[in-house]
Amino acid sequence: MPTVADLLVQTLQAAGIDTVFGLPGGENVAVMDAFRRANFRFVLARNESSAVFMADVTARLTGKPGICLTTLGPGAANAVAGVAHAYLERTPVLIITAQTPEHLLAYHTHQVLDLGALFAPITKGTFTVEASNAAETITRALRLTIDGSTGPVHLRISNEEAAQPVVA
């Protein structure tokens, strides 16, 4: 049974995507490792908004959704300018942000933001990926970037969930 991170990468590969832009961190190491195992090209950016702009341009050049990965909290917040640009330009970009595990949110104050609320006004949708909904949610989010009026979609995934086996 693949992990949630493996399923994410397999879904992107099936869509003909092989490049991701972003910044790694401890909060997204399971996803980064899945990208590495699948020989994805990871382009390290110096700022999260720059990573989104790179994904935006890639989407325009390839006709496929551009992919961006950020850490949680301030890292995700740094991506807002790029995501807002993609929203205004209707560019299909999938932004994947790290997320503090749900059961720890009540105990963490460091780097915790309501990422769904942050990205809701500037995306076509924002979703939390869990082992129990991974296949449906990842597929839906990727499809939503290109359905109808194209635009960015936000996925948040905790490192804990990313390392879990997919629940069928």
Summary of the structure (lengths in Angstrom):
residues: 168
radius of gyration: 14.1
end to end distance: 9.0
largest distance: 43.2
contacts: 608
relative contact order: 0.21
helix: 48%
strand: 17%
